[in-house]
Amino acid sequence: MNWGSLSNFIDMGGRGFYVWGSYLITLVCIVFELVLLSRQKSALWQRLTQIMKLNKQG
């Protein structure tokens, strides 16, 4: 399609709400997944640190 202006591009021929909404939902899901992965990584490092400390003591 040929977009004559920025507003036509954003409108997407009347389907802009669905197009941009699906991009937004996808972005939110990706960010949520990255946050969860980061928290899991931090928890894993804390647990490994605790295990290492216990191994040095015993």
Chimera marker file (.cmm) of the C-alpha trace (Angstrom):
<marker_set name="trace">
<marker id="1" x="0.000" y="0.000" z="0.000" r="1" g="1" b="0" radius="0.5"/>
<marker id="2" x="1.033" y="3.571" z="-0.561" r="1" g="1" b="0" radius="0.5"/>
<marker id="3" x="0.830" y="5.778" z="2.536" r="1" g="1" b="0" radius="0.5"/>
<marker id="4" x="0.284" y="9.430" z="1.718" r="1" g="1" b="0" radius="0.5"/>
<marker id="5" x="0.841" y="10.735" z="5.226" r="1" g="1" b="0" radius="0.5"/>
<marker id="6" x="1.758" y="9.663" z="8.720" r="1" g="1" b="0" radius="0.5"/>
<marker id="7" x="-1.879" y="9.679" z="9.831" r="1" g="1" b="0" radius="0.5"/>
<marker id="8" x="-2.776" y="7.322" z="6.951" r="1" g="1" b="0" radius="0.5"/>
<marker id="9" x="0.068" y="5.048" z="7.978" r="1" g="1" b="0" radius="0.5"/>
<marker id="10" x="-1.104" y="4.987" z="11.606" r="1" g="1" b="0" radius="0.5"/>
<marker id="11" x="-4.730" y="4.434" z="10.539" r="1" g="1" b="0" radius="0.5"/>
<marker id="12" x="-3.707" y="1.469" z="8.337" r="1" g="1" b="0" radius="0.5"/>
<marker id="13" x="-6.813" y="1.708" z="6.188" r="1" g="1" b="0" radius="0.5"/>
<marker id="14" x="-9.124" y="1.561" z="9.202" r="1" g="1" b="0" radius="0.5"/>
<marker id="15" x="-7.332" y="-1.390" z="10.791" r="1" g="1" b="0" radius="0.5"/>
<marker id="16" x="-4.742" y="0.566" z="12.754" r="1" g="1" b="0" radius="0.5"/>
<marker id="17" x="-6.296" y="-0.203" z="16.133" r="1" g="1" b="0" radius="0.5"/>
<marker id="18" x="-5.906" y="-3.957" z="15.567" r="1" g="1" b="0" radius="0.5"/>
<marker id="19" x="-2.470" y="-3.720" z="13.969" r="1" g="1" b="0" radius="0.5"/>
<marker id="20" x="-0.940" y="-1.406" z="16.571" r="1" g="1" b="0" radius="0.5"/>
<marker id="21" x="-2.807" y="-3.150" z="19.381" r="1" g="1" b="0" radius="0.5"/>
<marker id="22" x="-1.306" y="-6.494" z="18.424" r="1" g="1" b="0" radius="0.5"/>
<marker id="23" x="2.162" y="-4.927" z="18.250" r="1" g="1" b="0" radius="0.5"/>
<marker id="24" x="1.609" y="-3.456" z="21.717" r="1" g="1" b="0" radius="0.5"/>
<marker id="25" x="0.430" y="-6.751" z="23.199" r="1" g="1" b="0" radius="0.5"/>
<marker id="26" x="3.405" y="-8.555" z="21.667" r="1" g="1" b="0" radius="0.5"/>
<marker id="27" x="5.803" y="-5.966" z="23.081" r="1" g="1" b="0" radius="0.5"/>
<marker id="28" x="4.233" y="-6.257" z="26.550" r="1" g="1" b="0" radius="0.5"/>
<marker id="29" x="4.566" y="-10.048" z="26.432" r="1" g="1" b="0" radius="0.5"/>
<marker id="30" x="8.216" y="-9.860" z="25.393" r="1" g="1" b="0" radius="0.5"/>
<marker id="31" x="9.036" y="-7.340" z="28.135" r="1" g="1" b="0" radius="0.5"/>
<marker id="32" x="7.174" y="-9.473" z="30.694" r="1" g="1" b="0" radius="0.5"/>
<marker id="33" x="9.137" y="-12.540" z="29.601" r="1" g="1" b="0" radius="0.5"/>
<marker id="34" x="12.449" y="-10.665" z="29.888" r="1" g="1" b="0" radius="0.5"/>
<marker id="35" x="11.547" y="-9.478" z="33.393" r="1" g="1" b="0" radius="0.5"/>
<marker id="36" x="10.659" y="-13.016" z="34.449" r="1" g="1" b="0" radius="0.5"/>
<marker id="37" x="13.889" y="-14.389" z="33.012" r="1" g="1" b="0" radius="0.5"/>
<marker id="38" x="15.895" y="-11.719" z="34.799" r="1" g="1" b="0" radius="0.5"/>
<marker id="39" x="14.233" y="-12.537" z="38.123" r="1" g="1" b="0" radius="0.5"/>
<marker id="40" x="14.841" y="-16.262" z="37.632" r="1" g="1" b="0" radius="0.5"/>
<marker id="41" x="18.478" y="-15.599" z="36.833" r="1" g="1" b="0" radius="0.5"/>
<marker id="42" x="18.891" y="-13.525" z="39.987" r="1" g="1" b="0" radius="0.5"/>
<marker id="43" x="17.242" y="-16.210" z="42.102" r="1" g="1" b="0" radius="0.5"/>
<marker id="44" x="19.467" y="-18.877" z="40.566" r="1" g="1" b="0" radius="0.5"/>
<marker id="45" x="22.628" y="-16.875" z="41.263" r="1" g="1" b="0" radius="0.5"/>
<marker id="46" x="21.543" y="-16.352" z="44.877" r="1" g="1" b="0" radius="0.5"/>
<marker id="47" x="20.878" y="-20.039" z="45.319" r="1" g="1" b="0" radius="0.5"/>
<marker id="48" x="24.200" y="-21.014" z="43.739" r="1" g="1" b="0" radius="0.5"/>
<marker id="49" x="25.983" y="-18.551" z="46.022" r="1" g="1" b="0" radius="0.5"/>
<marker id="50" x="24.300" y="-20.112" z="49.050" r="1" g="1" b="0" radius="0.5"/>
<marker id="51" x="25.288" y="-23.605" z="47.903" r="1" g="1" b="0" radius="0.5"/>
<marker id="52" x="28.887" y="-22.512" z="47.390" r="1" g="1" b="0" radius="0.5"/>
<marker id="53" x="28.996" y="-21.015" z="50.904" r="1" g="1" b="0" radius="0.5"/>
<marker id="54" x="27.572" y="-24.197" z="52.401" r="1" g="1" b="0" radius="0.5"/>
<marker id="55" x="30.121" y="-26.323" z="50.524" r="1" g="1" b="0" radius="0.5"/>
<marker id="56" x="32.998" y="-24.210" z="51.839" r="1" g="1" b="0" radius="0.5"/>
<marker id="57" x="31.748" y="-24.544" z="55.406" r="1" g="1" b="0" radius="0.5"/>
<marker id="58" x="31.245" y="-28.310" z="55.252" r="1" g="1" b="0" radius="0.5"/>
<link id1="1" id2="2" r="1" g="1" b="0" radius="0.2"/>
<link id1="2" id2="3" r="1" g="1" b="0" radius="0.2"/>
<link id1="3" id2="4" r="1" g="1" b="0" radius="0.2"/>
<link id1="4" id2="5" r="1" g="1" b="0" radius="0.2"/>
<link id1="5" id2="6" r="1" g="1" b="0" radius="0.2"/>
<link id1="6" id2="7" r="1" g="1" b="0" radius="0.2"/>
<link id1="7" id2="8" r="1" g="1" b="0" radius="0.2"/>
<link id1="8" id2="9" r="1" g="1" b="0" radius="0.2"/>
<link id1="9" id2="10" r="1" g="1" b="0" radius="0.2"/>
<link id1="10" id2="11" r="1" g="1" b="0" radius="0.2"/>
<link id1="11" id2="12" r="1" g="1" b="0" radius="0.2"/>
<link id1="12" id2="13" r="1" g="1" b="0" radius="0.2"/>
<link id1="13" id2="14" r="1" g="1" b="0" radius="0.2"/>
<link id1="14" id2="15" r="1" g="1" b="0" radius="0.2"/>
<link id1="15" id2="16" r="1" g="1" b="0" radius="0.2"/>
<link id1="16" id2="17" r="1" g="1" b="0" radius="0.2"/>
<link id1="17" id2="18" r="1" g="1" b="0" radius="0.2"/>
<link id1="18" id2="19" r="1" g="1" b="0" radius="0.2"/>
<link id1="19" id2="20" r="1" g="1" b="0" radius="0.2"/>
<link id1="20" id2="21" r="1" g="1" b="0" radius="0.2"/>
<link id1="21" id2="22" r="1" g="1" b="0" radius="0.2"/>
<link id1="22" id2="23" r="1" g="1" b="0" radius="0.2"/>
<link id1="23" id2="24" r="1" g="1" b="0" radius="0.2"/>
<link id1="24" id2="25" r="1" g="1" b="0" radius="0.2"/>
<link id1="25" id2="26" r="1" g="1" b="0" radius="0.2"/>
<link id1="26" id2="27" r="1" g="1" b="0" radius="0.2"/>
<link id1="27" id2="28" r="1" g="1" b="0" radius="0.2"/>
<link id1="28" id2="29" r="1" g="1" b="0" radius="0.2"/>
<link id1="29" id2="30" r="1" g="1" b="0" radius="0.2"/>
<link id1="30" id2="31" r="1" g="1" b="0" radius="0.2"/>
<link id1="31" id2="32" r="1" g="1" b="0" radius="0.2"/>
<link id1="32" id2="33" r="1" g="1" b="0" radius="0.2"/>
<link id1="33" id2="34" r="1" g="1" b="0" radius="0.2"/>
<link id1="34" id2="35" r="1" g="1" b="0" radius="0.2"/>
<link id1="35" id2="36" r="1" g="1" b="0" radius="0.2"/>
<link id1="36" id2="37" r="1" g="1" b="0" radius="0.2"/>
<link id1="37" id2="38" r="1" g="1" b="0" radius="0.2"/>
<link id1="38" id2="39" r="1" g="1" b="0" radius="0.2"/>
<link id1="39" id2="40" r="1" g="1" b="0" radius="0.2"/>
<link id1="40" id2="41" r="1" g="1" b="0" radius="0.2"/>
<link id1="41" id2="42" r="1" g="1" b="0" radius="0.2"/>
<link id1="42" id2="43" r="1" g="1" b="0" radius="0.2"/>
<link id1="43" id2="44" r="1" g="1" b="0" radius="0.2"/>
<link id1="44" id2="45" r="1" g="1" b="0" radius="0.2"/>
<link id1="45" id2="46" r="1" g="1" b="0" radius="0.2"/>
<link id1="46" id2="47" r="1" g="1" b="0" radius="0.2"/>
<link id1="47" id2="48" r="1" g="1" b="0" radius="0.2"/>
<link id1="48" id2="49" r="1" g="1" b="0" radius="0.2"/>
<link id1="49" id2="50" r="1" g="1" b="0" radius="0.2"/>
<link id1="50" id2="51" r="1" g="1" b="0" radius="0.2"/>
<link id1="51" id2="52" r="1" g="1" b="0" radius="0.2"/>
<link id1="52" id2="53" r="1" g="1" b="0" radius="0.2"/>
<link id1="53" id2="54" r="1" g="1" b="0" radius="0.2"/>
<link id1="54" id2="55" r="1" g="1" b="0" radius="0.2"/>
<link id1="55" id2="56" r="1" g="1" b="0" radius="0.2"/>
<link id1="56" id2="57" r="1" g="1" b="0" radius="0.2"/>
<link id1="57" id2="58" r="1" g="1" b="0" radius="0.2"/>
</marker_set>
